[in-house]
């Protein structure tokens, strides 16, 4: 249990009224420039067949090249009993990922599970895989901050997907939870190759508010850094998932929690509230913790996502 109220005193009605912060004037230009530069990298995607048996999928190890000559590792699943009509990139939380996830709500899809740089199968000597250290990597440099590299890893993941499965162009989706949800919100507006996305308890929303609310994990590390070194909003204002969400034009489904000690609900709802286009909200009782209705809510969420991605 947390030693603070993980609802922060917000009701659902109050959460839905939170206004997302206003981005810097050059916010869009900053990201559009990064996207264009990132696309100059050729991912040279490779799949290595694994000796893992699954009834529905062929299982592979995945490797591709990202920006800064970064080698990204992960997994891929290809359906055994259907054609590949869709391609899905799946982003992980800050705990990383140990293997691919077989319980996904999209049919006739090839799935890529890349690990963002420095984490899990993309570990390296120069970047800590401890979330509380990883989140601070180059945080004092807007152009070198680690989250920007992770966004580029996602864009290059889309490039890798299209290199491996050219026929899924126009039918690409993204699923991201927590850290992966925030990275997805930062990446999505600038990459028209992604047609639909789901963010589950997404992080990095509304940094000015997020820095003020008691929290666990990587967000607490950012707060501590802020207290020791002064304002880091000169960097974080370019890595705010709620600011970025203002620019998303494709349909987005968000699962946001009413109580969450690791990713404060006001930040999650700021991302949802900022979306200007077609959007769908699924309200979770809690995030980043176990709770009584968890199994029921996860089942209902999967059912909603099956319908949402059937239109991809």
N, C-alpha and C positions, 0 to 999 in steps of 0.2 A: 504493500500500500504506500501511496505517496504521503509525504508530510505536509501536503498542501491540497487544496480543493482542485482536482483536475478539470472541473467545469469552469473554474475561474469566475463563477457567479453568472455565467452566461446561460440564458435559456435559448431554445431553438429560435424563437422569434427575434431575440436580440442578436444572435449569431447571423441571422439572415439580413440584418440591417447594417452590418459592418461595411464600411466603405474601404475599398482597397486603396493603398497609397498611390500617389501620382508619380509616374516614372520621370527620370531625368529627360531633358529634351532630346538627348542623343541616344536614348535607350535602344530604339529600333535600329538606328544606324550601327550601333555597337554590335548588335547580334547579327544583323544582315551581313555585315562585313565578315564576321567570324564564320558564318555559314558558307559564304562564297569561297572563302579561303580554305575551309575544311574540305569542300567538295573537290579540291585539286588533288587530294590524297586518294590514291587507288587502294582499296582495302585488301586486294589479293586474298580473298576469303578461301579458307580450306576446311573441309570436313573430313574427319578421321573416324571410321566406323568403330563403334564400341562393341564389346562382347556382352552387352546388356540385353537380355530378352525382355520385350514388352509386347503384350498382345496386340496393341493398336499402333505402335510407333517403331520405326527404325531409329536407333539412338546413336548420336555422333558427338564427338568433341569438335568444338568450333575454334578457329583462330582467324583473326584478321588484323590488319594494320590500321591504326588510328593516327591522328595528328601527332606531331613531335616524335615520329617513328615508334610510337607506342604499340606493343604487341598485346592485343586483347584476346583473352581466352574465355571460353564458355562452353555451351552445349547447344545442340540442335536436335529437334524432333521432326521426323517426316512421317506422315500418316501411311500406314500399310494398306488400308482397305478403301481409300478414296483418292481422288485426284487432288492436287494442290491448287486451290482456287484463291487462297488468301495467304498473306504473310504477316506474322505477328512477332514483334520484338517485345520481350518481357524484361522489365527492369526490376532490380532487387532492392531490398531495404539496406540500411546501414550495417546490418549484421552480415551482409554478403550473401552468398548462396553456395550450397554444397553439391547440388545436383539440379537437374531440370525438374520441372513441375508437370506432372502428368494429368492433373485435375484442372484443365482449362476449358473455358466455356465457348470455344470457337471451333466449329467443324471445318473440315476440308482445308486445314491450314498447316503450313510449315511454321514452326516456332524456333526463334533464336533466343538464347538466354545469355547475352554477353555479360561479363563482369566488368564494372567500371574500373578505370585505371587505379591501381594500388590496392584493389580489393579482391579477395578470393582467388580465382584463377588468373587474375591480372595483377597479382602482387609484384612488387619490384623493390629493390634495395633502397631506393631514394625516397619512397613514400610510405609512411606508416599505415598499416591496415587497422590500427585502433581508431574507431570512428571519432573519438574526441581529439585525436591528433590530426587525422586525415582532414577533417573539416576546417582546420586552421592552416593547411598547407598553402603557402603564398597568399594568405588572406590580406596581406598589406599591399598586394599588387593586383590591381583590377584586371590586367591583361594576362596574368599568370595564375590567378586563383584556380585551385584544383577543380572547383565545380564547373568552370568553363571547359576544362579538358574532358570532364565526364559528359557534358552536353555534346561535345564533339564526338566522343565515343558512341553516343546514341546515333548521331547523324551518320557516322561511318558504319554503324550497325545496319542502318537502312540501306546504305550503299552495298554492304556485304550481302544482305538479303536479296537485293535486286540483281546482284552479280550471280548469286547461286540459283535464284528462281525468277528469271526475267518476266515470266508470265503473270506474276502477282502485282506488277505495276498497276497502280490505280486501286489496289485492294490491300493496302498495308495498314495495320493497326498497331497500337502500342498499349501495353498494360504495365503500370508502374505502381509500386507500393512504397509509402513512406519516403525515404530518400529517392527511390526510383520514380515516385510520383512527382516530387518537386523537380527533379531533373527533366522529366517529361514535359512539365508545364513550361520550363525554360526553353526547351528544344522545339516544341511543337509549332509556335507561330511562324517560324522562319523556314520550315521544311514542308513544302506542299506535297511531298511524296507520302506523308502520313494522313490518312483520311478519317480516322476515328481513334479515340483514346479513352482509357479508363485510368483514373488516379485514385488510389486507395490511401486514405489518411495522409495526403501529400504534405511534404515539408517545405520549408523556405518561403512560406507565405507571410506577407506583411511584416518584414523585418523590424521596422520601427516599434511595432507593438510586441513582436516576438522577443525582442531584447529585454522587455520589461517584465515578462511573466515568468514565475518560478517554473523550472523544468528539469528534466533528466537528460542524460546522455550528451550527444554532440551539441545540442542547442545550449546546454549549460556551459560547455567548453567555450562556445562563441561569446556567451555572456561574460564569462570570466576574463576572456581576452579583452573584451570591450572595457571592462572595469580597470584593467591594468594598463591598457595602451591608449585609451581615449577612443574617439569615434572611429568605427570601422564602416560606417554607413557609406562612406565614399566608395568603398568596394561593394558592400552588400546591396546598395541601391541598384546595382546592375545584375544582381543575382536574387531578385525577389520574384518568387513564382506567381504572386498575385499581380504584380506589375506586368509580368509577361503574359499572364492569362488574358489581360485586356486585349491582346493582339491575336488571340486564337480564333480562327474562323471556322473550324470543323467541329462536328458534334463531339461533345465530351461528357462522359459519365463519371461522377465523383461519388465515392463513399467517404463521408466525413463523420467524425465522431463527436458526440456531445461531451465526452470526458476523455482526456488523453494526457497523461503526465509527461510524455516525451515529445509530442508534436501538439502544441496548444491548439484547441479547437478554433479560436479566433483566426489563427493563421490558415487553417484548412478551409474555413468558410470564406475567408477573404479571397481565396483562389476561386472558389465556386461563384461568389458574388461578382467577381470581375469578368467572368466569361460573358462576352457580348452576344454569342450566337446560340445555337441549339445546345441545350444542356439538360442533364438529368441528375438528380440528387438522391442518394440512398443514405439514410441517416442511421449510423451505428450507435449503439448505446455507449461503447467504449472503444478506444484504440490503444494499441501497444500493451494490452493486459487481458487476462482472461475474465470472463463475466458470464452470468447465468444464461443469457439468451444467445450466446456466441454461435453455437452450432446452427441454431435456427436461422439467425441472421446471415451467416455465411452461405447457407443453402439458398435463401431467398435472393441474396446478392448474385450468386452464380446464375440463378434463373433469369434475373434481369439482364445480366451481361450476355447471356446466350441470345436473348432477343435483340439487344443493342448491337452486337457484332454480326448478327445474321444479315444486317443491312450493309455490311462492308463489301 
